[in-house]
Amino acid sequence: MDKIKRIKELITLINKLNYHYYVLDDPLIADREYDFIYDELVNLEKETGIVLPDSPTKQVGDTVLEGFKKHTHIAKLYSLDKCNNFQELESWINGIKKDFGDIDYSVEYKYDGLKMTITYENGELICAATRGNGYVGEDVTNQVLTIKSVPLRIPYKGKVVVEGEAMMKLSVLNEYNKTALEPLKNARNAAAGAIRNLDPKVTGSRNLSMFFYGVPYIEGKKFDTYLEMIQFLKDNDFPMYDYLKMEKSVSKIEELIDEIDKDKKNLDILIDGVVIKVNDFKIREKLGVTAKFPKWAVGYKFEAQELTTKLNQVVWQVGRTGKLTPIAEVDPVELAGATIKRATLNNYGDILRKGVKINSKVFVRRSNEVIPEILKVATVDESCYDVPKPTVCPSCGELLVEEGANLFCTNYYGCPEQIEDRINHYCQRNAMNIEGISGKTITMLRKNLNVKSVLDLYSIKKEDLLRLEKFAEKKAEKLINQIERSKNPKFANFIFALGINGVGEKTAKDLAKHFATLDDLKSANLEDLTQIDEVGLIIAQNIYDYFNDEKNIDLLSGLASVGLNIEYPTQEITQNTTFTGKTIVLTGDLENFTRSELTATLESYGAKVTSSVSKKTDLVIVGENAGSKLNKAKELGVQIMYEPELLEKLK
Ligand SMILES: [Zn+2]
């Protein structure tokens, strides 16, 4: 009896979750948690033999959104059975092995996008639809027409339905967010939201991609293997993500899964697992299907990166720029192999925007090498209340200043947390690389030796250190040596060490490449700074402000007076016997290069490119319509090179 009650509870719950997930595109819980609840229902139904009429297990998935025409699929679209660990994968493969022996399995990415079908007749695209519940989906033809890589015409003339996934590439998402009023947070939701937007213009603006992997229906052709099916898709110009491997043994498949899991962060698309399919269609036929899944394929799901938990409290950290960062303390959850107790909320505006409250359930995400983050609120009830907005600095008590979404403590010289964070940043390995100076040591230096800025580090004496707790002769000497050694930093490391807002390691390297010296960087204006590819207006402004701030001007001259000696990079030259060390003149119109491109290339070989031909010229490169310079070169007997030879020498 209790079981039936539980079944009813689960049905109500899942139907509510489905509505939020599929119709509102606003999930209440993480996918992985949904799967657990769903599995519980499936198991209870199996156990009791009772499947109630409104059970979501009778449906494969989505609800058709109002406003879209319905599209009935010619062939039912199955979803994919899943496995969550290697044991489940092994038992699936061993089950097949009993009857069919060692056979070929394809291994592919499991895309985290929106599944769709497209129908072609007489070689023309006639209809595109979402998967919907597997029988009926939404007609999204106008939306799909905005995806440029989807072919409108294909060579194959029979009626055919192809299956694939609409996705937003991560690089496209980044690009989109650079100018978007409402930045998109998740590539999957961005793609789904774009396809299921009634206005195709919105779809078009998201610049989606689509990758294909299946042919659920085809007239006038039969495939014997999955590889043949894939070849058919290739022959008909359907875009694919280039990853497909064939393996026989389960251990090899597991190796591939581990490899993909490790590499997935380098991909330009979101994947949430790996799909393994039987290659041979005769075997597929014999294995058959259940009500929902084919028995010849499984999706291996990677460990969850996202879960919900309760937010208990928010504490505020003061960073090196004086900016306050709210850190949420949450009920501990296990996420991708780590226990998460705290997660960042970026700034005060972020708390308001996400609607996060004390006691609310929130989504926590952990991505590679990044501190866990609160994504958004999941549920709010009566016990919830607003996160208190601090008015004074938690570290020094100074009144806070509000700037846009951020709160700042402006007590630059007196705020302990700010001071320590600046020193900490300055000392880290990729900055000045001062080893053996932990957070605790920095606190001690500040409290006992009155170290209040990175400049003060350079006046610490060994005997001062010896007065401190746990500082013996050796340790003190080592730290003094480390500080001394840090006076000769590489240019990029020094720029990073300054801790300019928004200037990470990568930007510091770009700046060091672009500017020859610190003085050049200091005197750069906004225009100079924004010429660097990766530097936008905001970061340019931060850099400009930094070097024009009295406090920093003092700091830099102070560092110079203690003997800072920056090591500047020497131009790296690729040796090329034809060009290295030569003085070269370009003339005429070249077919394969612009002037500036070729100049840059030649300079990278250590050549000097000048504009007029003289006795000092070693080589004249000649294109179409060359005039007086060519004549002059001939007169002086300077070596002449035409474009075909140039291409040869540059290889
Ligand atoms: Zn403060």
Boltz pocket constraint, residues with backbone or C-beta under 6 A from the ligand:
constraints:
  - pocket:
      binder: B
      contacts: [[A, 318], [A, 393], [A, 394], [A, 395], [A, 396], [A, 397], [A, 398], [A, 409], [A, 410], [A, 411], [A, 415], [A, 416], [A, 418]]
      max_distance: 6.0
